[in-house]
Amino acid sequence: MAASTKNNVVVELYDLAITERKDDRFGRVLTKVSMNEDDLIKIAQERRTDLNATSLKSTMEILKEIAKEQIANGVSVAFGLGYFNLGVNGVFYGDDLTWKPDQHNLAVRVTPTAELREAVNSATVTVRGAAPVGVAISTLTDVTSGQFNSRLTPGGGVNIEGTRLRIAGENSTNGLSLINQATQESIRIPMTSVLHNEPSQLTFIVPANLPAGDYKLQLTTQFSTTKQLLNEPRIYLFDYILTV
């Protein structure tokens, strides 16, 4: 059931440090809140009091298991607000038909439905101006795979480009962390694994024993463009899900 309220999005601007122009900016959608399935079920119940949370949850889990099974067997599946199918990463040479896990891997490809694209394109966008925090990541590159904003390789390097990224200050919370999206466990990246620590670039090594899963990168710093550090740490959470 469609919501009756108009879709609204707020965009904040950040300095684009990689260009020659000093006034170049890039926009980032302000994430108002992060929701999981339980949150969506609660909203559904508020709109339809006859719906049962347990039944909704069970139905979603059953459909997810079936969709996962079919996708993993090469089936193209239209599920929810996306179309899912498998792709192949890696190069095959000559007549060698061997599948080599260290060179090849299957990747899930997701295309949003027309319904979702229409809802997003119909949103009213308000550009609020310069972001108050100033910290922003524009690109994260997994060096081992060469993929952008999507993957982490345990034991491999990661290059981050953006603005006001430098980790600075004595507060114990300052630094990089990877937050597991399933368990919400925060895994700290030791500063000894941070190879470059500059305002426009960070480079770090992913923990070699990082468990498989989906993660978000969190950067905490007191860095300031003035000589004086910020009194309190600022926290920046990268928008993209990073898969191990």
C-alpha positions as CSV (number, residue, x, y, z in Angstrom):
1,M,0.0,0.0,0.0
2,A,1.5,3.3,-1.0
3,A,2.1,6.0,1.5
4,S,-0.1,9.1,1.1
5,T,2.7,11.6,2.0
6,K,5.0,13.1,-0.5
7,N,8.5,11.7,-0.8
8,N,11.2,14.2,0.4
9,V,15.0,14.0,0.3
10,V,17.5,16.3,1.9
11,V,20.9,16.7,0.1
12,E,24.0,18.1,1.8
13,L,27.1,19.4,0.0
14,Y,30.8,18.4,0.6
15,D,34.0,19.8,-0.9
16,L,35.3,17.8,-3.9
17,A,39.0,17.7,-3.1
18,I,40.1,15.8,-6.2
19,T,39.4,18.6,-8.7
20,E,41.3,21.8,-9.4
21,R,38.4,24.1,-8.8
22,K,38.1,25.2,-5.1
23,D,34.3,25.6,-5.3
24,D,33.4,22.1,-6.6
25,R,31.0,20.3,-4.4
26,F,29.3,16.9,-4.4
27,G,26.0,16.0,-2.9
28,R,25.1,13.3,-0.4
29,V,21.6,12.3,0.6
30,L,21.1,12.9,4.3
31,T,20.1,9.5,5.8
32,K,17.3,10.3,8.3
33,V,17.2,6.9,9.9
34,S,18.3,3.3,9.2
35,M,15.5,0.7,9.2
36,N,15.4,-3.1,9.3
37,E,12.6,-5.6,8.5
38,D,11.2,-5.3,12.0
39,D,10.9,-1.5,11.6
40,L,9.1,-2.0,8.3
41,I,6.7,-4.5,9.8
42,K,5.9,-2.1,12.6
43,I,5.0,0.6,10.1
44,A,2.8,-1.9,8.1
45,Q,0.9,-2.6,11.4
46,E,0.4,1.0,12.0
47,R,-1.2,1.4,8.6
48,R,-3.1,-1.9,8.8
49,T,-4.0,-2.9,12.3
50,D,-5.3,-6.3,11.0
51,L,-1.8,-7.4,10.1
52,N,0.0,-9.8,12.4
53,A,3.7,-9.1,13.0
54,T,4.7,-12.7,13.5
55,S,2.9,-13.8,10.3
56,L,4.5,-11.0,8.3
57,K,8.0,-11.9,9.6
58,S,7.5,-15.6,8.8
59,T,6.2,-14.9,5.3
60,M,9.2,-12.6,4.6
61,E,11.6,-15.2,5.8
62,I,10.0,-18.0,3.7
63,L,10.1,-15.8,0.6
64,K,13.7,-14.7,1.2
65,E,14.8,-18.4,1.6
66,I,13.1,-19.4,-1.6
67,A,14.5,-16.3,-3.5
68,K,18.0,-17.0,-2.2
69,E,17.8,-20.6,-3.2
70,Q,16.6,-19.8,-6.8
71,I,19.2,-17.0,-7.3
72,A,22.0,-19.3,-6.1
73,N,20.9,-21.8,-8.8
74,G,21.2,-19.2,-11.6
75,V,17.5,-18.1,-11.8
76,S,16.6,-14.5,-12.5
77,V,14.3,-13.5,-9.7
78,A,12.0,-10.4,-9.4
79,F,11.6,-10.0,-5.7
80,G,10.4,-7.0,-3.8
81,L,11.7,-3.8,-5.3
82,G,14.5,-5.4,-7.4
83,Y,15.5,-7.8,-10.1
84,F,18.2,-10.3,-9.0
85,N,20.5,-12.3,-11.3
86,L,24.1,-13.7,-11.2
87,G,27.1,-12.4,-13.1
88,V,30.7,-13.6,-13.4
89,N,33.8,-11.7,-12.4
90,G,37.2,-12.8,-13.8
91,V,38.8,-13.7,-17.1
92,F,39.1,-17.1,-18.8
93,Y,42.1,-17.6,-21.1
94,G,42.1,-19.7,-24.2
95,D,40.4,-23.1,-24.0
96,D,40.9,-23.4,-20.2
97,L,37.5,-24.2,-18.8
98,T,38.6,-24.5,-15.2
99,W,36.8,-22.4,-12.6
100,K,39.4,-20.9,-10.4
101,P,38.1,-19.5,-7.1
102,D,41.2,-17.2,-6.8
103,Q,40.5,-15.7,-10.2
104,H,36.7,-16.1,-10.7
105,N,33.7,-15.4,-8.6
106,L,29.9,-15.1,-8.9
107,A,28.4,-11.7,-8.2
108,V,24.8,-10.9,-7.4
109,R,23.5,-8.1,-9.7
110,V,20.5,-6.1,-8.5
111,T,18.4,-3.8,-10.7
112,P,15.7,-1.6,-9.1
113,T,12.2,-2.0,-10.4
114,A,10.5,0.7,-12.4
115,E,8.2,1.2,-9.4
116,L,11.1,2.0,-7.1
117,R,12.8,4.3,-9.7
118,E,9.5,6.2,-10.2
119,A,9.1,6.7,-6.5
120,V,12.7,8.0,-6.1
121,N,12.5,10.3,-9.2
122,S,9.2,11.8,-7.9
123,A,10.8,12.8,-4.6
124,T,11.1,16.5,-3.8
125,V,14.9,17.3,-3.2
126,T,16.0,20.1,-0.9
127,V,19.7,21.1,-1.1
128,R,20.5,22.3,2.4
129,G,24.0,23.6,1.7
130,A,27.3,22.6,3.2
131,A,27.2,19.7,5.6
132,P,27.9,20.7,9.2
133,V,30.3,17.8,9.7
134,G,32.4,18.2,6.6
135,V,33.8,14.7,6.7
136,A,32.8,12.7,3.6
137,I,34.0,9.7,1.6
138,S,33.5,10.0,-2.2
139,T,35.1,6.7,-3.2
140,L,36.3,3.5,-1.5
141,T,38.4,1.1,-3.6
142,D,39.2,-2.5,-2.6
143,V,42.7,-2.8,-4.0
144,T,42.7,-6.6,-4.4
145,S,39.5,-6.8,-6.5
146,G,39.5,-3.3,-8.0
147,Q,35.9,-2.9,-7.0
148,F,34.4,0.4,-5.9
149,N,32.2,1.0,-2.9
150,S,31.1,-2.6,-2.6
151,R,33.7,-5.1,-1.4
152,L,36.4,-5.8,1.2
153,T,39.1,-8.4,0.9
154,P,40.5,-9.8,4.2
155,G,44.2,-9.0,4.4
156,G,44.0,-6.6,1.4
157,G,44.3,-2.9,1.1
158,V,41.6,-0.3,0.8
159,N,42.0,3.2,-0.6
160,I,39.5,5.9,0.5
161,E,39.2,9.3,-1.2
162,G,37.1,12.2,0.2
163,T,37.3,15.3,2.3
164,R,38.5,16.0,5.9
165,L,39.3,12.3,6.4
166,R,42.4,12.5,8.5
167,I,42.1,10.6,11.8
168,A,43.3,13.1,14.5
169,G,42.8,13.8,18.2
170,E,43.4,12.0,21.4
171,N,39.8,10.7,22.0
172,S,39.8,6.9,22.3
173,T,36.9,6.6,19.8
174,N,38.8,8.2,17.0
175,G,39.7,5.8,14.1
176,L,38.2,3.4,11.6
177,S,35.7,0.6,12.4
178,L,33.8,-2.0,10.4
179,I,30.2,-2.6,11.7
180,N,28.7,-6.0,10.9
181,Q,25.2,-5.3,9.7
182,A,23.8,-8.6,10.9
183,T,25.2,-8.5,14.5
184,Q,26.1,-4.8,14.8
185,E,29.5,-5.8,16.2
186,S,32.0,-3.1,15.7
187,I,35.5,-4.3,14.5
188,R,38.2,-1.7,15.1
189,I,40.9,-1.1,12.5
190,P,44.2,-0.6,14.4
191,M,46.1,2.5,13.6
192,T,49.1,0.3,12.7
193,S,47.0,-0.9,9.8
194,V,46.4,2.7,8.5
195,L,49.1,3.3,5.9
196,H,48.1,6.8,4.7
197,N,46.3,9.3,6.9
198,E,45.7,12.5,5.0
199,P,42.7,14.9,4.7
200,S,41.8,13.7,1.2
201,Q,43.0,10.1,1.4
202,L,43.1,7.2,3.8
203,T,44.6,3.8,3.1
204,F,44.2,0.8,5.4
205,I,44.6,-3.0,5.6
206,V,41.5,-5.0,6.1
207,P,41.9,-7.5,9.1
208,A,43.0,-10.9,7.7
209,N,40.6,-12.7,10.0
210,L,37.5,-10.5,9.2
211,P,34.5,-12.9,9.0
212,A,32.4,-13.0,5.9
213,G,29.4,-10.7,6.0
214,D,28.1,-7.3,5.2
215,Y,29.7,-4.3,6.8
216,K,29.5,-0.5,7.0
217,L,32.6,1.7,7.5
218,Q,32.6,4.2,10.3
219,L,35.2,7.0,10.6
220,T,35.5,9.0,13.8
221,T,37.9,12.0,14.0
222,Q,38.5,15.4,15.6
223,F,40.3,16.7,12.5
224,S,39.7,20.3,11.6
225,T,40.9,22.4,8.7
226,T,42.0,25.0,11.3
227,K,45.0,24.5,13.6
228,Q,42.8,23.6,16.5
229,L,41.2,20.2,16.7
230,L,37.4,19.8,17.3
231,N,36.4,19.6,20.9
232,E,34.4,16.4,20.3
233,P,34.8,13.6,17.8
234,R,32.6,13.6,14.7
235,I,31.3,10.3,13.4
236,Y,30.8,9.6,9.7
237,L,29.1,6.4,8.5
238,F,29.8,5.4,4.8
239,D,26.5,4.9,2.9
240,Y,27.5,1.8,1.0
241,I,27.3,-1.8,2.2
242,L,30.7,-3.5,1.9
243,T,30.7,-7.3,1.4
244,V,33.4,-9.7,2.5
